[in-house]
């Protein structure tokens, strides 16, 4: 099967290319990327790559020519996430592509989904994180577009995808070595991991299983893994003791004033009212906002600061997850059986960490 | 009496000319050192873009149409076009500055060198990192040995590829024969050759599987007993740091931090991290100022005031070492995340 892979230079795309070039499988891949500089890593192989703007549906359609299916693994900011979904669907339809497999995200349910959440749970567009809302909008747009019946759409919702070149592995390792690694409430929350090869397996099933048409699937590893276990696996390989990892309560993440004002003024109703305000007042407001300091100047008479805790809003929310997302539907309809255990996936990930220069001691040892 | 401005012909109006040569030549034009007379590029679009910086320069699609006698021809086109342009310029009475790599093969570089020798014209190679004060300081430390003999070194350089390539030719093995080693490795190996001379033995491996390498590792051993490891990547962020372990201390140079070094001599409980200074406490040359210094050295050499710092004979050495690495490649880098079956296929692809 000839498959176009949009986002071929990303973390998942890079591993997918390796699997398909080295695995001797049934997929002939056409990588599609946005810029020539994105070719640097995939150029390890001889490949029939295509370079085009993923927002440009006619250009994408030319890149998809002759492909039976498309895998959409591209990432972007919230507006690109929604825009790409539309352009890729339209391009697939124009090029006569039969099936489009989309990497959505379990973030459509939030980073800490309610117990009982599954594929049937209703989605909303009021998430704290703009990324989640964009993923919901992209899914809704694709569902709406797919009603014309021109392309079969299958959507996968992975959660914490880890593996070689994953930020989860590299960032955790960097923070552990820097002494800034931090867990929320001792890291007892559930991590909902999926090793990247298991995601590749899910993509392959989604490409070929007829009954997957129009469906959405949560996908994950077979094991139940906590954040503490995830960090401990990396820490052990680096020779860093878990006692150096701080545990905190979930912090608050107030939005900067400029962002808060921006969120208000970008609302359609407010946009209609803006012309009523004098331009001088608007200019003055912009100047004031650009010079506004959310944090006061630091006092120089202080003790040397410690290493700051490495907790983002996303990590804080993930660190409160108490629900293991079910993969039963994927098992039932896709025939999804994660081929790599969490332990083996972590062993391979640590091998990659060593490859890129991290001081890993025992990546070759079975854990 | 004021020296007349050196006339310049700039061949190749792509990214390196736009981001490096244009600002450097503009600065030197302002100082009256040189004057950009002509721009050469087959792409009208690229010519027009650079003409915004040099509106008075004549524009040509081909070097053969361009007056070049007694001028300095800067060859900054893609590497595979260096040899024909440089040979043409050298055999028509021009001096040449050839951007790195000197050519895409040693054979082509030797052709350029032969043309320079038979014409007697100046041939310089654009290896401007030799002009970094930090690299000059390291050369002094390695030669004068105030911290003792060199024991070992590690070089880690590179990260996610960020250069704005204008086409995919840079990544096609059929057009550009090497990956990261031929790209950033040219500077790295040139500095190592300048500092330490030729290695006695080398062990080279990379991750090319039918295409160009994105990661490579090189182990080097030298006559004096020093050993070194080089890790280059256009795939993932490295520490971008050169670390030299001497008998009595450690010195670190951060990649592209032209006037900065870190030193920890034995007995010092803390690391000394500082900016190199010239006479009167003036900070030493920055990275862009080092690029300008390279052009100043060429202009001063043509005027008989200085000796050329990086002639063709020096420029070809890193290219020779790179070809040796590819020729003596010891197989595929181990990629522990690949399955056994994938590894077998990868090794097969790498051996083709």
Boltz contact constraints between the chains, C-beta under 6 A:
constraints:
  - contact:
      token1: [A, 22]
      token2: [B, 342]
      max_distance: 6.0
  - contact:
      token1: [A, 22]
      token2: [B, 345]
      max_distance: 6.0
  - contact:
      token1: [A, 22]
      token2: [B, 346]
      max_distance: 6.0
  - contact:
      token1: [A, 36]
      token2: [B, 165]
      max_distance: 6.0
  - contact:
      token1: [A, 36]
      token2: [B, 168]
      max_distance: 6.0
  - contact:
      token1: [A, 37]
      token2: [B, 161]
      max_distance: 6.0
  - contact:
      token1: [A, 37]
      token2: [B, 165]
      max_distance: 6.0
  - contact:
      token1: [A, 39]
      token2: [B, 168]
      max_distance: 6.0
  - contact:
      token1: [A, 39]
      token2: [B, 171]
      max_distance: 6.0
  - contact:
      token1: [A, 40]
      token2: [B, 161]
      max_distance: 6.0
  - contact:
      token1: [A, 40]
      token2: [B, 214]
      max_distance: 6.0
  - contact:
      token1: [A, 40]
      token2: [B, 234]
      max_distance: 6.0
  - contact:
      token1: [A, 41]
      token2: [B, 214]
      max_distance: 6.0
  - contact:
      token1: [A, 41]
      token2: [B, 235]
      max_distance: 6.0
  - contact:
      token1: [A, 43]
      token2: [B, 171]
      max_distance: 6.0
  - contact:
      token1: [A, 43]
      token2: [B, 211]
      max_distance: 6.0
  - contact:
      token1: [A, 43]
      token2: [B, 212]
      max_distance: 6.0
  - contact:
      token1: [A, 44]
      token2: [B, 207]
      max_distance: 6.0
  - contact:
      token1: [A, 44]
      token2: [B, 208]
      max_distance: 6.0
  - contact:
      token1: [A, 44]
      token2: [B, 209]
      max_distance: 6.0
  - contact:
      token1: [A, 44]
      token2: [B, 211]
      max_distance: 6.0
  - contact:
      token1: [A, 44]
      token2: [B, 214]
      max_distance: 6.0
  - contact:
      token1: [A, 45]
      token2: [B, 209]
      max_distance: 6.0
  - contact:
      token1: [A, 45]
      token2: [B, 210]
      max_distance: 6.0
  - contact:
      token1: [A, 45]
      token2: [B, 211]
      max_distance: 6.0
  - contact:
      token1: [A, 46]
      token2: [B, 210]
      max_distance: 6.0
  - contact:
      token1: [A, 46]
      token2: [B, 211]
      max_distance: 6.0
  - contact:
      token1: [A, 164]
      token2: [B, 337]
      max_distance: 6.0
  - contact:
      token1: [A, 348]
      token2: [B, 337]
      max_distance: 6.0
  - contact:
      token1: [A, 351]
      token2: [B, 336]
      max_distance: 6.0
  - contact:
      token1: [A, 351]
      token2: [B, 337]
      max_distance: 6.0
  - contact:
      token1: [A, 352]
      token2: [B, 337]
      max_distance: 6.0
  - contact:
      token1: [A, 356]
      token2: [B, 236]
      max_distance: 6.0
  - contact:
      token1: [A, 357]
      token2: [B, 238]
      max_distance: 6.0
